Amino acid sequence: MTRIGYARVSTADQDLELQIAKLEAEGCAIVRSEKVSGASRDGRIELATVLQFLRPGDELVVTRIDRLGRDTRDVLNLVHECEARGAFVTVLDPHISTRGEMGHVIITVLGMVAQMERRFIKERQREGIERAKARGIYRGGRQRLDRQQIAELHAEGFGPAAIAKAIGCSRMQVYRILRSV
């Protein structure tokens, strides 16, 4: 049986050290970590790696349930995938494990709380933006892509896939920008 730790924070400026230290103190032989949103499983490469590592009898350990995700369905799917591999999930705070039925119930409830928490965060963010707009101090997010360059490449006959590759972004971003110009 191997204890595999998974640590996650949402943004690059947040620190993973405390989570990693807790997981190592709990005896995790392997600790994988990443700085990516828990809103969905998209882009969570380290989590996918952990899931591939799991063998029967292994244990996936996280410090809190929201480190696994902030969507109840995602959290429950992760637990299901671990169990399909014969592994268990353990949350350190509060201490819960899927080794017993009660652990499943509590993880389901905590997953719902994490999802609700995410909705509250987004709601507060929207309210803050609306207040800032009303006071005339909201400027929006900074533009990360050169819209003019995308329009020029498109005018030169480059397709969205080629533009995305040249600029270093997704095709979807190119499509959105082309629709807006």
MODELLER restraints for C-alpha pairs under 7 A, 6 or more apart:
rsr = mdl.restraints
at = mdl.atoms
rsr.add(forms.Gaussian(group=physical.xy_distance, feature=features.Distance(at['CA:1:A'], at['CA:57:A']), mean=5.08, stdev=0.5))
rsr.add(forms.Gaussian(group=physical.xy_distance, feature=features.Distance(at['CA:1:A'], at['CA:58:A']), mean=4.70, stdev=0.5))
rsr.add(forms.Gaussian(group=physical.xy_distance, feature=features.Distance(at['CA:2:A'], at['CA:29:A']), mean=6.67, stdev=0.5))
rsr.add(forms.Gaussian(group=physical.xy_distance, feature=features.Distance(at['CA:2:A'], at['CA:58:A']), mean=4.77, stdev=0.5))
rsr.add(forms.Gaussian(group=physical.xy_distance, feature=features.Distance(at['CA:2:A'], at['CA:59:A']), mean=6.22, stdev=0.5))
rsr.add(forms.Gaussian(group=physical.xy_distance, feature=features.Distance(at['CA:3:A'], at['CA:27:A']), mean=6.81, stdev=0.5))
rsr.add(forms.Gaussian(group=physical.xy_distance, feature=features.Distance(at['CA:3:A'], at['CA:28:A']), mean=4.60, stdev=0.5))
rsr.add(forms.Gaussian(group=physical.xy_distance, feature=features.Distance(at['CA:3:A'], at['CA:29:A']), mean=5.86, stdev=0.5))
rsr.add(forms.Gaussian(group=physical.xy_distance, feature=features.Distance(at['CA:3:A'], at['CA:30:A']), mean=6.99, stdev=0.5))
rsr.add(forms.Gaussian(group=physical.xy_distance, feature=features.Distance(at['CA:3:A'], at['CA:58:A']), mean=5.93, stdev=0.5))
rsr.add(forms.Gaussian(group=physical.xy_distance, feature=features.Distance(at['CA:3:A'], at['CA:59:A']), mean=4.77, stdev=0.5))
rsr.add(forms.Gaussian(group=physical.xy_distance, feature=features.Distance(at['CA:3:A'], at['CA:60:A']), mean=6.10, stdev=0.5))
rsr.add(forms.Gaussian(group=physical.xy_distance, feature=features.Distance(at['CA:3:A'], at['CA:61:A']), mean=6.73, stdev=0.5))
rsr.add(forms.Gaussian(group=physical.xy_distance, feature=features.Distance(at['CA:4:A'], at['CA:28:A']), mean=5.20, stdev=0.5))
rsr.add(forms.Gaussian(group=physical.xy_distance, feature=features.Distance(at['CA:4:A'], at['CA:29:A']), mean=6.12, stdev=0.5))
rsr.add(forms.Gaussian(group=physical.xy_distance, feature=features.Distance(at['CA:4:A'], at['CA:30:A']), mean=4.92, stdev=0.5))
rsr.add(forms.Gaussian(group=physical.xy_distance, feature=features.Distance(at['CA:4:A'], at['CA:31:A']), mean=5.81, stdev=0.5))
rsr.add(forms.Gaussian(group=physical.xy_distance, feature=features.Distance(at['CA:4:A'], at['CA:59:A']), mean=6.06, stdev=0.5))
rsr.add(forms.Gaussian(group=physical.xy_distance, feature=features.Distance(at['CA:4:A'], at['CA:60:A']), mean=4.99, stdev=0.5))
rsr.add(forms.Gaussian(group=physical.xy_distance, feature=features.Distance(at['CA:4:A'], at['CA:61:A']), mean=5.96, stdev=0.5))
rsr.add(forms.Gaussian(group=physical.xy_distance, feature=features.Distance(at['CA:5:A'], at['CA:23:A']), mean=5.70, stdev=0.5))
rsr.add(forms.Gaussian(group=physical.xy_distance, feature=features.Distance(at['CA:5:A'], at['CA:28:A']), mean=5.55, stdev=0.5))
rsr.add(forms.Gaussian(group=physical.xy_distance, feature=features.Distance(at['CA:5:A'], at['CA:30:A']), mean=6.04, stdev=0.5))
rsr.add(forms.Gaussian(group=physical.xy_distance, feature=features.Distance(at['CA:5:A'], at['CA:31:A']), mean=4.33, stdev=0.5))
rsr.add(forms.Gaussian(group=physical.xy_distance, feature=features.Distance(at['CA:5:A'], at['CA:32:A']), mean=6.19, stdev=0.5))
rsr.add(forms.Gaussian(group=physical.xy_distance, feature=features.Distance(at['CA:5:A'], at['CA:60:A']), mean=5.86, stdev=0.5))
rsr.add(forms.Gaussian(group=physical.xy_distance, feature=features.Distance(at['CA:5:A'], at['CA:61:A']), mean=4.66, stdev=0.5))
rsr.add(forms.Gaussian(group=physical.xy_distance, feature=features.Distance(at['CA:5:A'], at['CA:62:A']), mean=5.94, stdev=0.5))
rsr.add(forms.Gaussian(group=physical.xy_distance, feature=features.Distance(at['CA:6:A'], at['CA:31:A']), mean=5.68, stdev=0.5))
rsr.add(forms.Gaussian(group=physical.xy_distance, feature=features.Distance(at['CA:6:A'], at['CA:32:A']), mean=5.02, stdev=0.5))
rsr.add(forms.Gaussian(group=physical.xy_distance, feature=features.Distance(at['CA:6:A'], at['CA:33:A']), mean=5.65, stdev=0.5))
rsr.add(forms.Gaussian(group=physical.xy_distance, feature=features.Distance(at['CA:6:A'], at['CA:61:A']), mean=6.27, stdev=0.5))
rsr.add(forms.Gaussian(group=physical.xy_distance, feature=features.Distance(at['CA:6:A'], at['CA:62:A']), mean=5.47, stdev=0.5))
rsr.add(forms.Gaussian(group=physical.xy_distance, feature=features.Distance(at['CA:7:A'], at['CA:16:A']), mean=6.81, stdev=0.5))
rsr.add(forms.Gaussian(group=physical.xy_distance, feature=features.Distance(at['CA:7:A'], at['CA:19:A']), mean=5.93, stdev=0.5))
rsr.add(forms.Gaussian(group=physical.xy_distance, feature=features.Distance(at['CA:7:A'], at['CA:20:A']), mean=6.34, stdev=0.5))
rsr.add(forms.Gaussian(group=physical.xy_distance, feature=features.Distance(at['CA:7:A'], at['CA:32:A']), mean=6.34, stdev=0.5))
rsr.add(forms.Gaussian(group=physical.xy_distance, feature=features.Distance(at['CA:7:A'], at['CA:33:A']), mean=4.52, stdev=0.5))
rsr.add(forms.Gaussian(group=physical.xy_distance, feature=features.Distance(at['CA:7:A'], at['CA:34:A']), mean=6.62, stdev=0.5))
rsr.add(forms.Gaussian(group=physical.xy_distance, feature=features.Distance(at['CA:7:A'], at['CA:62:A']), mean=6.43, stdev=0.5))
rsr.add(forms.Gaussian(group=physical.xy_distance, feature=features.Distance(at['CA:7:A'], at['CA:67:A']), mean=6.51, stdev=0.5))
rsr.add(forms.Gaussian(group=physical.xy_distance, feature=features.Distance(at['CA:8:A'], at['CA:16:A']), mean=6.86, stdev=0.5))
rsr.add(forms.Gaussian(group=physical.xy_distance, feature=features.Distance(at['CA:8:A'], at['CA:33:A']), mean=5.56, stdev=0.5))
rsr.add(forms.Gaussian(group=physical.xy_distance, feature=features.Distance(at['CA:8:A'], at['CA:34:A']), mean=5.10, stdev=0.5))
rsr.add(forms.Gaussian(group=physical.xy_distance, feature=features.Distance(at['CA:8:A'], at['CA:35:A']), mean=5.72, stdev=0.5))
rsr.add(forms.Gaussian(group=physical.xy_distance, feature=features.Distance(at['CA:8:A'], at['CA:36:A']), mean=6.91, stdev=0.5))
rsr.add(forms.Gaussian(group=physical.xy_distance, feature=features.Distance(at['CA:8:A'], at['CA:67:A']), mean=5.50, stdev=0.5))
rsr.add(forms.Gaussian(group=physical.xy_distance, feature=features.Distance(at['CA:9:A'], at['CA:16:A']), mean=6.59, stdev=0.5))
rsr.add(forms.Gaussian(group=physical.xy_distance, feature=features.Distance(at['CA:9:A'], at['CA:34:A']), mean=6.72, stdev=0.5))
rsr.add(forms.Gaussian(group=physical.xy_distance, feature=features.Distance(at['CA:9:A'], at['CA:35:A']), mean=4.91, stdev=0.5))
rsr.add(forms.Gaussian(group=physical.xy_distance, feature=features.Distance(at['CA:9:A'], at['CA:36:A']), mean=6.18, stdev=0.5))
rsr.add(forms.Gaussian(group=physical.xy_distance, feature=features.Distance(at['CA:10:A'], at['CA:35:A']), mean=5.42, stdev=0.5))
rsr.add(forms.Gaussian(group=physical.xy_distance, feature=features.Distance(at['CA:10:A'], at['CA:36:A']), mean=4.64, stdev=0.5))
rsr.add(forms.Gaussian(group=physical.xy_distance, feature=features.Distance(at['CA:10:A'], at['CA:37:A']), mean=4.26, stdev=0.5))
rsr.add(forms.Gaussian(group=physical.xy_distance, feature=features.Distance(at['CA:10:A'], at['CA:38:A']), mean=6.56, stdev=0.5))
rsr.add(forms.Gaussian(group=physical.xy_distance, feature=features.Distance(at['CA:11:A'], at['CA:35:A']), mean=5.55, stdev=0.5))
rsr.add(forms.Gaussian(group=physical.xy_distance, feature=features.Distance(at['CA:11:A'], at['CA:36:A']), mean=5.98, stdev=0.5))
rsr.add(forms.Gaussian(group=physical.xy_distance, feature=features.Distance(at['CA:11:A'], at['CA:37:A']), mean=6.93, stdev=0.5))
rsr.add(forms.Gaussian(group=physical.xy_distance, feature=features.Distance(at['CA:12:A'], at['CA:35:A']), mean=5.63, stdev=0.5))
rsr.add(forms.Gaussian(group=physical.xy_distance, feature=features.Distance(at['CA:19:A'], at['CA:63:A']), mean=6.34, stdev=0.5))
rsr.add(forms.Gaussian(group=physical.xy_distance, feature=features.Distance(at['CA:20:A'], at['CA:31:A']), mean=6.91, stdev=0.5))
rsr.add(forms.Gaussian(group=physical.xy_distance, feature=features.Distance(at['CA:32:A'], at['CA:46:A']), mean=6.09, stdev=0.5))
rsr.add(forms.Gaussian(group=physical.xy_distance, feature=features.Distance(at['CA:33:A'], at['CA:46:A']), mean=6.35, stdev=0.5))
rsr.add(forms.Gaussian(group=physical.xy_distance, feature=features.Distance(at['CA:34:A'], at['CA:46:A']), mean=6.38, stdev=0.5))
rsr.add(forms.Gaussian(group=physical.xy_distance, feature=features.Distance(at['CA:36:A'], at['CA:44:A']), mean=6.67, stdev=0.5))
rsr.add(forms.Gaussian(group=physical.xy_distance, feature=features.Distance(at['CA:38:A'], at['CA:67:A']), mean=6.94, stdev=0.5))
rsr.add(forms.Gaussian(group=physical.xy_distance, feature=features.Distance(at['CA:38:A'], at['CA:68:A']), mean=6.97, stdev=0.5))
rsr.add(forms.Gaussian(group=physical.xy_distance, feature=features.Distance(at['CA:38:A'], at['CA:69:A']), mean=4.53, stdev=0.5))
rsr.add(forms.Gaussian(group=physical.xy_distance, feature=features.Distance(at['CA:38:A'], at['CA:70:A']), mean=5.47, stdev=0.5))
rsr.add(forms.Gaussian(group=physical.xy_distance, feature=features.Distance(at['CA:39:A'], at['CA:69:A']), mean=6.24, stdev=0.5))
rsr.add(forms.Gaussian(group=physical.xy_distance, feature=features.Distance(at['CA:39:A'], at['CA:70:A']), mean=5.22, stdev=0.5))
rsr.add(forms.Gaussian(group=physical.xy_distance, feature=features.Distance(at['CA:39:A'], at['CA:71:A']), mean=6.22, stdev=0.5))
rsr.add(forms.Gaussian(group=physical.xy_distance, feature=features.Distance(at['CA:40:A'], at['CA:69:A']), mean=6.79, stdev=0.5))
rsr.add(forms.Gaussian(group=physical.xy_distance, feature=features.Distance(at['CA:40:A'], at['CA:71:A']), mean=6.84, stdev=0.5))
rsr.add(forms.Gaussian(group=physical.xy_distance, feature=features.Distance(at['CA:40:A'], at['CA:74:A']), mean=6.99, stdev=0.5))
rsr.add(forms.Gaussian(group=physical.xy_distance, feature=features.Distance(at['CA:51:A'], at['CA:82:A']), mean=6.88, stdev=0.5))
rsr.add(forms.Gaussian(group=physical.xy_distance, feature=features.Distance(at['CA:54:A'], at['CA:85:A']), mean=6.62, stdev=0.5))
rsr.add(forms.Gaussian(group=physical.xy_distance, feature=features.Distance(at['CA:54:A'], at['CA:87:A']), mean=6.49, stdev=0.5))
rsr.add(forms.Gaussian(group=physical.xy_distance, feature=features.Distance(at['CA:55:A'], at['CA:85:A']), mean=5.97, stdev=0.5))
rsr.add(forms.Gaussian(group=physical.xy_distance, feature=features.Distance(at['CA:55:A'], at['CA:86:A']), mean=6.47, stdev=0.5))
rsr.add(forms.Gaussian(group=physical.xy_distance, feature=features.Distance(at['CA:55:A'], at['CA:87:A']), mean=6.29, stdev=0.5))
rsr.add(forms.Gaussian(group=physical.xy_distance, feature=features.Distance(at['CA:56:A'], at['CA:85:A']), mean=5.78, stdev=0.5))
rsr.add(forms.Gaussian(group=physical.xy_distance, feature=features.Distance(at['CA:56:A'], at['CA:86:A']), mean=4.03, stdev=0.5))
rsr.add(forms.Gaussian(group=physical.xy_distance, feature=features.Distance(at['CA:56:A'], at['CA:87:A']), mean=5.15, stdev=0.5))
rsr.add(forms.Gaussian(group=physical.xy_distance, feature=features.Distance(at['CA:57:A'], at['CA:86:A']), mean=5.86, stdev=0.5))
rsr.add(forms.Gaussian(group=physical.xy_distance, feature=features.Distance(at['CA:57:A'], at['CA:87:A']), mean=5.04, stdev=0.5))
rsr.add(forms.Gaussian(group=physical.xy_distance, feature=features.Distance(at['CA:58:A'], at['CA:87:A']), mean=4.77, stdev=0.5))
rsr.add(forms.Gaussian(group=physical.xy_distance, feature=features.Distance(at['CA:58:A'], at['CA:88:A']), mean=6.41, stdev=0.5))
rsr.add(forms.Gaussian(group=physical.xy_distance, feature=features.Distance(at['CA:59:A'], at['CA:87:A']), mean=5.49, stdev=0.5))
rsr.add(forms.Gaussian(group=physical.xy_distance, feature=features.Distance(at['CA:59:A'], at['CA:88:A']), mean=4.70, stdev=0.5))
rsr.add(forms.Gaussian(group=physical.xy_distance, feature=features.Distance(at['CA:59:A'], at['CA:89:A']), mean=5.63, stdev=0.5))
rsr.add(forms.Gaussian(group=physical.xy_distance, feature=features.Distance(at['CA:59:A'], at['CA:90:A']), mean=6.86, stdev=0.5))
rsr.add(forms.Gaussian(group=physical.xy_distance, feature=features.Distance(at['CA:60:A'], at['CA:88:A']), mean=6.16, stdev=0.5))
rsr.add(forms.Gaussian(group=physical.xy_distance, feature=features.Distance(at['CA:60:A'], at['CA:89:A']), mean=4.78, stdev=0.5))
rsr.add(forms.Gaussian(group=physical.xy_distance, feature=features.Distance(at['CA:60:A'], at['CA:90:A']), mean=6.15, stdev=0.5))
rsr.add(forms.Gaussian(group=physical.xy_distance, feature=features.Distance(at['CA:61:A'], at['CA:89:A']), mean=5.97, stdev=0.5))
rsr.add(forms.Gaussian(group=physical.xy_distance, feature=features.Distance(at['CA:61:A'], at['CA:90:A']), mean=4.81, stdev=0.5))
rsr.add(forms.Gaussian(group=physical.xy_distance, feature=features.Distance(at['CA:61:A'], at['CA:91:A']), mean=5.92, stdev=0.5))
rsr.add(forms.Gaussian(group=physical.xy_distance, feature=features.Distance(at['CA:62:A'], at['CA:90:A']), mean=6.47, stdev=0.5))
rsr.add(forms.Gaussian(group=physical.xy_distance, feature=features.Distance(at['CA:62:A'], at['CA:91:A']), mean=5.10, stdev=0.5))
rsr.add(forms.Gaussian(group=physical.xy_distance, feature=features.Distance(at['CA:62:A'], at['CA:92:A']), mean=6.34, stdev=0.5))
rsr.add(forms.Gaussian(group=physical.xy_distance, feature=features.Distance(at['CA:63:A'], at['CA:91:A']), mean=5.63, stdev=0.5))
rsr.add(forms.Gaussian(group=physical.xy_distance, feature=features.Distance(at['CA:63:A'], at['CA:92:A']), mean=4.77, stdev=0.5))
rsr.add(forms.Gaussian(group=physical.xy_distance, feature=features.Distance(at['CA:63:A'], at['CA:93:A']), mean=5.83, stdev=0.5))
rsr.add(forms.Gaussian(group=physical.xy_distance, feature=features.Distance(at['CA:64:A'], at['CA:91:A']), mean=5.57, stdev=0.5))
rsr.add(forms.Gaussian(group=physical.xy_distance, feature=features.Distance(at['CA:64:A'], at['CA:92:A']), mean=6.15, stdev=0.5))
rsr.add(forms.Gaussian(group=physical.xy_distance, feature=features.Distance(at['CA:64:A'], at['CA:93:A']), mean=5.29, stdev=0.5))
rsr.add(forms.Gaussian(group=physical.xy_distance, feature=features.Distance(at['CA:65:A'], at['CA:91:A']), mean=6.15, stdev=0.5))
rsr.add(forms.Gaussian(group=physical.xy_distance, feature=features.Distance(at['CA:65:A'], at['CA:110:A']), mean=6.66, stdev=0.5))
rsr.add(forms.Gaussian(group=physical.xy_distance, feature=features.Distance(at['CA:65:A'], at['CA:111:A']), mean=6.61, stdev=0.5))
rsr.add(forms.Gaussian(group=physical.xy_distance, feature=features.Distance(at['CA:66:A'], at['CA:114:A']), mean=5.58, stdev=0.5))
rsr.add(forms.Gaussian(group=physical.xy_distance, feature=features.Distance(at['CA:68:A'], at['CA:75:A']), mean=6.18, stdev=0.5))
rsr.add(forms.Gaussian(group=physical.xy_distance, feature=features.Distance(at['CA:69:A'], at['CA:75:A']), mean=5.69, stdev=0.5))
rsr.add(forms.Gaussian(group=physical.xy_distance, feature=features.Distance(at['CA:70:A'], at['CA:111:A']), mean=6.79, stdev=0.5))
rsr.add(forms.Gaussian(group=physical.xy_distance, feature=features.Distance(at['CA:70:A'], at['CA:114:A']), mean=4.94, stdev=0.5))
rsr.add(forms.Gaussian(group=physical.xy_distance, feature=features.Distance(at['CA:70:A'], at['CA:115:A']), mean=4.62, stdev=0.5))
rsr.add(forms.Gaussian(group=physical.xy_distance, feature=features.Distance(at['CA:70:A'], at['CA:118:A']), mean=6.35, stdev=0.5))
rsr.add(forms.Gaussian(group=physical.xy_distance, feature=features.Distance(at['CA:71:A'], at['CA:111:A']), mean=6.65, stdev=0.5))
rsr.add(forms.Gaussian(group=physical.xy_distance, feature=features.Distance(at['CA:71:A'], at['CA:114:A']), mean=6.91, stdev=0.5))
rsr.add(forms.Gaussian(group=physical.xy_distance, feature=features.Distance(at['CA:71:A'], at['CA:115:A']), mean=4.82, stdev=0.5))
rsr.add(forms.Gaussian(group=physical.xy_distance, feature=features.Distance(at['CA:72:A'], at['CA:111:A']), mean=4.60, stdev=0.5))
rsr.add(forms.Gaussian(group=physical.xy_distance, feature=features.Distance(at['CA:72:A'], at['CA:112:A']), mean=5.15, stdev=0.5))
rsr.add(forms.Gaussian(group=physical.xy_distance, feature=features.Distance(at['CA:72:A'], at['CA:115:A']), mean=6.02, stdev=0.5))
rsr.add(forms.Gaussian(group=physical.xy_distance, feature=features.Distance(at['CA:75:A'], at['CA:111:A']), mean=6.21, stdev=0.5))
rsr.add(forms.Gaussian(group=physical.xy_distance, feature=features.Distance(at['CA:76:A'], at['CA:108:A']), mean=6.80, stdev=0.5))
rsr.add(forms.Gaussian(group=physical.xy_distance, feature=features.Distance(at['CA:79:A'], at['CA:89:A']), mean=6.51, stdev=0.5))
rsr.add(forms.Gaussian(group=physical.xy_distance, feature=features.Distance(at['CA:82:A'], at['CA:88:A']), mean=6.17, stdev=0.5))
rsr.add(forms.Gaussian(group=physical.xy_distance, feature=features.Distance(at['CA:88:A'], at['CA:98:A']), mean=5.67, stdev=0.5))
rsr.add(forms.Gaussian(group=physical.xy_distance, feature=features.Distance(at['CA:88:A'], at['CA:99:A']), mean=6.26, stdev=0.5))
rsr.add(forms.Gaussian(group=physical.xy_distance, feature=features.Distance(at['CA:89:A'], at['CA:97:A']), mean=5.67, stdev=0.5))
rsr.add(forms.Gaussian(group=physical.xy_distance, feature=features.Distance(at['CA:89:A'], at['CA:98:A']), mean=5.50, stdev=0.5))
rsr.add(forms.Gaussian(group=physical.xy_distance, feature=features.Distance(at['CA:90:A'], at['CA:96:A']), mean=5.64, stdev=0.5))
rsr.add(forms.Gaussian(group=physical.xy_distance, feature=features.Distance(at['CA:90:A'], at['CA:97:A']), mean=4.28, stdev=0.5))
rsr.add(forms.Gaussian(group=physical.xy_distance, feature=features.Distance(at['CA:90:A'], at['CA:98:A']), mean=6.60, stdev=0.5))
rsr.add(forms.Gaussian(group=physical.xy_distance, feature=features.Distance(at['CA:91:A'], at['CA:97:A']), mean=6.36, stdev=0.5))
rsr.add(forms.Gaussian(group=physical.xy_distance, feature=features.Distance(at['CA:96:A'], at['CA:103:A']), mean=5.51, stdev=0.5))
rsr.add(forms.Gaussian(group=physical.xy_distance, feature=features.Distance(at['CA:97:A'], at['CA:103:A']), mean=5.12, stdev=0.5))
rsr.add(forms.Gaussian(group=physical.xy_distance, feature=features.Distance(at['CA:98:A'], at['CA:104:A']), mean=5.48, stdev=0.5))
rsr.add(forms.Gaussian(group=physical.xy_distance, feature=features.Distance(at['CA:129:A'], at['CA:138:A']), mean=6.73, stdev=0.5))
rsr.add(forms.Gaussian(group=physical.xy_distance, feature=features.Distance(at['CA:132:A'], at['CA:138:A']), mean=4.97, stdev=0.5))
rsr.add(forms.Gaussian(group=physical.xy_distance, feature=features.Distance(at['CA:147:A'], at['CA:177:A']), mean=6.61, stdev=0.5))
rsr.add(forms.Gaussian(group=physical.xy_distance, feature=features.Distance(at['CA:150:A'], at['CA:163:A']), mean=6.71, stdev=0.5))
rsr.add(forms.Gaussian(group=physical.xy_distance, feature=features.Distance(at['CA:151:A'], at['CA:178:A']), mean=6.70, stdev=0.5))
rsr.add(forms.Gaussian(group=physical.xy_distance, feature=features.Distance(at['CA:153:A'], at['CA:163:A']), mean=6.67, stdev=0.5))
rsr.add(forms.Gaussian(group=physical.xy_distance, feature=features.Distance(at['CA:160:A'], at['CA:171:A']), mean=5.69, stdev=0.5))
rsr.add(forms.Gaussian(group=physical.xy_distance, feature=features.Distance(at['CA:160:A'], at['CA:174:A']), mean=5.94, stdev=0.5))
rsr.add(forms.Gaussian(group=physical.xy_distance, feature=features.Distance(at['CA:160:A'], at['CA:175:A']), mean=6.68, stdev=0.5))
rsr.add(forms.Gaussian(group=physical.xy_distance, feature=features.Distance(at['CA:161:A'], at['CA:171:A']), mean=5.55, stdev=0.5))
rsr.add(forms.Gaussian(group=physical.xy_distance, feature=features.Distance(at['CA:164:A'], at['CA:170:A']), mean=5.43, stdev=0.5))
rsr.add(forms.Gaussian(group=physical.xy_distance, feature=features.Distance(at['CA:164:A'], at['CA:171:A']), mean=5.26, stdev=0.5))
rsr.add(forms.Gaussian(group=physical.xy_distance, feature=features.Distance(at['CA:164:A'], at['CA:174:A']), mean=6.31, stdev=0.5))
